[in-house]
Amino acid sequence: MTDNLLIAAAQYLRMSTEHQQYSTTNQERRIQEYAESRGFTVTRTYADSAKSGLWLKGRPGLRDLLRDVTQGGMEYQAILVYDVSRWGRFQDSDEAAHYEFLCRSAGIPVHYCAEAFTNDGTPLNTLLKTIKRTMAAEYSRELGVKTAEGQRNVLLRGFRGTGSQPGFALRRMLVSPDGKHKHLLASGERKAVQTDRVILVPGPVEEVTWLREVFRLFIEEKLSYRAIAEILNENRVPHPTQRPWTFHAVRCLLTNTKYNGSLIYGKRTCRLHTRSRATPESQWLRAPHPTAKLIDDAIFQAARARIKCFTINKSNDELLEELQSILDLNGKLSATIIRRTPGATPPTVYRYRFGSLVNAFHMIGYTPYASKIVVTRRRVQEMRTDLLLRLQKMFPGELSICGWTGLTRNWLQLHNGTKISVRFCIQPVRTPLVRSKLKPVWILRKIDRESNWTTLIALLNRESTEIERLLVYPRAPRSPKYIPAHAPWLKQGIEIDDLRRFHELVTKILPAR
């Protein structure tokens, strides 16, 4: 067949770390045989070498192929792939089908050259292709299980995992399969023989001495992580990464179980290239590693006991129990009381954990007085806004709501420019005047900017839930902050018993100045 009659095709090659039968050379040879027998000529190659088939993100070759196909204008009319597994071992078989559909919808079908079926869309061949995709995904899953089990057995035999950094005061020792020591591995150096293993052994005497000093300072001297880091930096103790010692670096020394002869694996998992997630502590693998034990059990447990008492390690229930004990001791709660209680968790921790200190109080059934004030203020503000809107709706075109830009306080204004201050007066709960008098008393706060405006006064009931009286004044009353019910200025105002008379009173009885 002449070249003019051959159909242009692109080939996609992918090789992971599997058996040699999937090398790119073998794939190219089989694809070439298929192309010659079916009348194709390969004009473009896309390849992913040493790439897993589990996901699209790490395969630039396949991404380039899909991009070129979907954009259109390519010279080839078919895509040749060795088999279904080379297209991908996606754990969701629909994902593999989706990428193939993108090619087919662009008029470029995918041919699997080494498969026994023909990818022609017939029911039987489609069923076989689906089964092969499922088998390809299952192969990766089973391989992952076998690999994990093999790693688990190696760790339980006392050998270390593949990590390259041993940590402070430890070094990596290369050993034979029977445990015979060979030599220490330098930083970044890896084993050359697959059957060899690695264990952790004590490092230089100076580092081991400083490690034990860190535990002593933490347990006996009760120093903080940060204070210990400063001591290490002042004495120029070298950090494994050649960086200064920090809060987190010291904490790692005091909490890492390898210094107590136990290695922990599997705290997080991302099998089959899924998103990394934390695993329950019950599923962690705890492997004994006695050659790395530099800290005795009693000392390590003492350090853990002190760390457990730190606030960051306390649960929400423990914090609330502590808060309840402070309430039982003092009969009330406040940020000041908490700070003055010896050994108490700072108020900022409660704000961080529960959103606010008041939220923490409410969770133990305690409502502070300050919280009641906040709730009352919000309710009064809502009542004031509702009154302004009602008046504006009653007198459209005659009355409007105005306010300064950036300020929450607003006022009413007539069409002729008369400004009307709206004041809501609540009855205080805690004042000597209230305790000595049975009659109601209101609070009238002074607002200098509105002192010469026409003023609408709203007197609220004891609970600040309803308006008891509405009074209109030509100017804001000049009176003390606390106003009793028998105050003379209350009689000087014109009481409004019907809001529909408000505009009439303001425009006629109190004409604009």
N, C-alpha and C positions, 0 to 999 in steps of 0.2 A: 504494500500500500504506500503510495507516494505521500510526501510530507504535506502536500496541499490538501489531501483528503483526511488527514489525521485531525482528531479533535484535541484542542489545547486543554490541558488539565494542570492543576496545582497539586502537589503532594504535601501532606502534613506528617512530620516525623516527631515522635516523642520517645525519649528513653529516660527511665528513672534509674534507681539503683537495683533493678531486678536482674533476672537471669540474662545471660549473653544473647539468648535467642531474640531479645528485643532491642539489640543494638541498632543504631541508625543505618549501618551498612547492610545488615540483613533485611531491614525494612525496605530500604531503597531497592535491593535486588528483587524482592517479591513484588513490589509495586511496579517495577519496570517490566517484569514478566506479565503482570496483569494488563499493563498499558499496551504492550505489544499485541496481546491476544484480543484486546477489545477495541483497538483502533484509537488509542490515546497517545499523546505525546506530552511529556512533562515539561512545562515552560516556567514553572515557579515553584520554589520550595520554601515551606515554613517549618521551622524546627524548634523543639524545646528539649535541650539536652540536660539530663540529670534533674528533671522536674517531675514533681508528684502530679498524678492525674486526679487528685481529690478536689481541686478547686481551680477556678479560672484565674484568680488574682496572681498567682506565681507563674503563669505561663504566657510570656510575652508573644511567643510565636502564634499560639491560637488566638490571642487577642488581636494581633495584627491581621490574621486571616479573616476573622469575623468583621473587623472594621472595613477591610477592603471590599468584602462581599456586600455588606450592607450599604456602602457608599456607591457601589456600582461602577461601571466603566472598566472592569477587569477583562483581560484578553482571554482568560481560560473559561471553560464551560463546565467543568467538573472538578471535584476534589477527591483525591485518592488517599486512603488511609489504610494502614496495615490491617488492623482489626478493630473491634469495638472498644477493647481495653485501651488502645493507643489514643482513641478519641477522648477517653477520660474514664476514670473510675469514680465518678461523682456519686456520693451517697444517696442523692435523690435522683433516680433515673429520669425524672421529668426534666432535670436541668440539662442532661446530655441530649435529650430529645429536643429541647428548646433551641440549643445551639445548632443542631442539625436542621431544624425547621427554618431558622433564619437563613441558612444557605439555600435550602430548597425553595423558599418563598422568593428568593432573588433569582431563581432560575438556574442555580448551580447545585446539582445533586451531589451527595456524598456516597462514594463507593468504598466498601470494606473489602480489600483485596484478598485477605487470607481466610475469610469466613466461608462456611459451606453454603450460606444462603445468599441470595441476590437481593440487594436493597431496592426492590422495585415497588414497594408499597402494598403488595398482595397480603391478605390476612395471615397466611401461614408464615411468610417471611417476616412480617411485622412482629408476630408473636415470638419467633425465634430471636429477633433482634432485641426485644424487650427482655427476654430471659437472659441473653448474653450480657446486657447492661446490668441486670441484677446480680449476675454471677461475678462481674468485674468489681462491683461495689462490695459484694460479700467477701471477695478475696482480700481486699484492703482491710476490711473489718477484722477478719480472722487473723491476718498477718499482724495487725496491731495488738490483738489479744495475746498471740504467741510471743511477740517481742516484749510486751510488758511483763509477761510471766517469766520470761528468761531473765530480764533485768532484775526482777524481784528475787529470783533464786540466787543470782550473783550477789546481791546486796545482803541477803540473809546469811550467806557464807562468810561474811566479814569483810568483803571487798567494798571499795567505794564506787560511786557512780562516775559519770563522765565529766564531772565538774573539773575545771582547770585551776581554780583558786582554792588552796587549802585553808586560808584564813590566818589570822595572827597566831603566832606561837606554834604553828603546825607546818608540816612539810609533807609532800607526796613521795611515797616510796614505791618503786616499781618492783613487783614480786612475780614469781613464776606461778603457774596454776596450783602447785603444791604448797605455796606460801613462802618459798625461799626468797629472801631479800636479794635484789640485784643492785640498784643504785637509786639515789634521789633524783627526782625530775625537777628540772629548772622551771622557772616561771614561763608559761606558754608552751613548754615542751610536752609532747604527747607520746604515748607508747607506740612502738613500731610493729610489735607482734600482736596479732589479734588475741591470742590465748593468754597473753600476760595480763596481770591485774594490777590495781593500784590500791594502796592503803594509806591512811594518815598516820604519821608518827610525830612525836614531839620535835619542835624546832630548836633553835638556839636557846641556851640556858638563860640568857638575858631576857628573851621574850617570854619564856615560861615564867620567870620570876615576876615580870611586870604583869602578866595575866593574873597571877595569884594575888598580887598587890591590888589590882583593880577590884577583885572580889572582897579583899579585906577592907578597902576604903569604903566600899558600898555597904557592907554588912556591919562592920564595927564602927567606922567613923560616920556612917549615915550620910555620906556625901551624895550629891545629885549626879546625874549623868553628865551635866554640863561642867560641874566642878572637877570631876575626874578627867574629863577631856582636857581641861585647862592644865591639870597637873601633867598629863602625858605630853602635851605640847611643850610645856615649860622644860621638861626633862629631855626633849627631843627624841622621844621614843618613836621609831619609824613605823608608819602605818603601811600595811601591805600594798596599798595603791600609791604610796608616796604623797598622800594628801594629809592635811592636818586632821587631828582627831576631832570628831563632832559628837553632838548629843546622840545621834542615831548609831554611830560607830561603836560607842561605849555600850549602848543598849544592846546591840547585837552580840557583843562579847558576853554580857551577863545573862542573855536569854538563849543562846545557841547551845543545844543539847550535845553537840559533838564534843565539847570540852568536858562533858560528863560521861563520855563513852557511848553515845547513842546518836545515830544519824536518822533524820526524819525525811521521808520522801512522799511525794504525792499530795502536797498541800493544795496544789492547783492542778487542773487538768485541761488539756486542749487536744484530746485525741481526735484523729481524723480531721485535723485542721479546723476544729470548731473554735468558737470564741473561748478564750481562757476564762475559767470560772473556779471559784474556791470549792474544795471538797470538804465534806463533814470531817471533823476530827477523828471520828470513829473509823474512817477509811484510810487514815494516814498509815504509811508503812514505817514502823520504828525498827530499825536494824541495829543490833549491837555492834559496836566498833571499839573494842577495849584498847586498841593500840593508840587511840587518840584521847584517852581519858587523862586529863590533867587536873581536874577539880574533883575533890571527894564528894560523895553523895550528900553528906551533912551540910557542907558549905554551899553546894549548888541549891539544895532545897531551902536553905536560909535566904539565899538571894531571891528565889522565886516567891517565897512568902512575903518579902518586903515589896516586891514588884506587884504582887496581887493586891496589896493595899493601896496602890496608887489610884487616883481618881479615874484615870483613863481606862482602868481595868474593872471598874465597878459597873454593874448593870444598872439599868434605870430603876428596877425594883429596889436595889440596895440604896440608891440615892434617895428615893422617896421614903424608905424606912428611916434613914438618917434624918431627913427633914421632919418626919413625924416625931422622932425622939426629941428634936430641938423644940418643937411646938409643945410637947408634953412637959418639957422642963421649964419653959418660959411662959406658957399660956398664950403666946402670940408669936407672930413671925414677921420679920422684915429683913432687908439686906444687912442692916447694921447688926441685928441680933445674930445673924448667921456668921458674920465676920468675927464677932466677939466670942463665939463659941470655940473653945480650944479643939483643934484637930478637925474642925468641920470643913466640908467641901465648900470652896468659894462660891459665891452667888453667880459668878460668870459661867460656871460649869452648868448650873441649872438653866441659865438662859440659852446656852449652846445646845443642851440635850432636849429641852422642852419648848424652845421658842421664846420663852420669857419666864421670869421668876413668878409672875402671877399665874401662869399656866401650871407651873409645878405646885403652887399653893392649892389651886383648884383640884388637882389630881389627888390630894390627900384630904379634900373636903374642907379646906380653909379659905375663906374669902376675906382678904385684907381690906381695911378701910380705904386705902388708896385706889383699889380696884373699883369700889363702889363709886368713888368720885369720877373716875374715867367713864364708867357706864352712864352716870347721870349727865355728864357733860355732853356725851354723844346724843343722848335722848333729847336734851334741851335744844341742841343744835338742830336736830331733825324737826322738832316742834316749831322752832323759829322759821326754818326754811319752808315748812308747810304753810305757816301763816302768811308769809310773804307771797307765796305762789297763789294762795286763795284770794288775797286782796288784788293781786295783779289780774287774776282771771275775772273778778267781779267788776273791775273798772278798766276794761281794755281801752287803750288809747289815752286814758287819763292818768294812769299810774304805771310806773315801770320799776323794775329792780335794777339797781346800779351797784357797782363795786369797783374798788381800786385794783388795778392789774397786779397780780402776785399776792393779793391779800384774800383771806377767807371771809372777812367781814364785809357785808354789803348793806344797802339801805334802799328805801323807797324814794321815788322822786316824781313829783307832779309834772304835767306837761309845761307848766309855767316856770319850772326850775326849782320849786320849793323842795328841799331835802328833808326827809323824815327819818329820824333815828329810831330804830326798833330795839328796845331793851327787854330782856327776859330776866326777871328777878326770882331767884330760888330762895328757899328757906334753909338756913344753915343747920347743920346737925350738931356741931361741937363748938359752941361759944358760950361764955359765961352769961351773956344776956339771955340766951335761949333757956338755960337751966334755971334762971331766976324768974322768968316770966312764963305764964301759961299761954299768953296771946301770941299769935304768929309774928315772926320777924323775917324781913326779906333783906337780901344783899343787893345793893345798887352800886355797881362798879362805875367809876368815873372814866369817861372817855373824852379827853380834852378836845379832840378834833370835832366832836359832835355836840359840844356844850351849848352852842347857840342855835341848834336845829330844832324844828318841831319834833316832838318826841312821843312815841307810842310805847307805853309801859305795859308789860304783861306780868301780872303777879301769879306765881304758880302755887299749887298746893304743897302740902308737907312732903309728899313723895316725889314731887316734880314730874308728875304724870299728866296733869291737866292745868288749864288756865282758869284761875278763880276770878280775876278781874282784869279788864282792859281800860287803861286811862290814857287820855291825850293831853299834852301840855304844849303851850306855845314854845317853851324852851325846856331843856333838860333841867330837872329839879336840882337845886343846890342843897344837898343834904349829906349827912354822914353815911358811912358805908352800910351800917346796920340800921334798918328802918322798921320800927315796931308798927303794929296795926293802928295805933292811936296817933301816929305822927301827923302834924298839921298839913303837910304837903300833899297827903293822900286826898284831902278834901278839896284841894285847889285844882285838881285835875278834873276833866270832864269824862265821866265813865261811859263806855260804849257797851250797850246791852245787845246791840244788833250790828254786825259788821257792815250791813248794807248802808248804815248811816255814816260810815267812816269818811268817805269822800266829802259828804256834805259838811261834816264838822270841820274838816281840815280846810276846805275852801271858803266857807262862810263864817263859821264861828272863829276860826283861826286863820284869817286870810294870810296869803303869802306876803312876806316882807320885802 
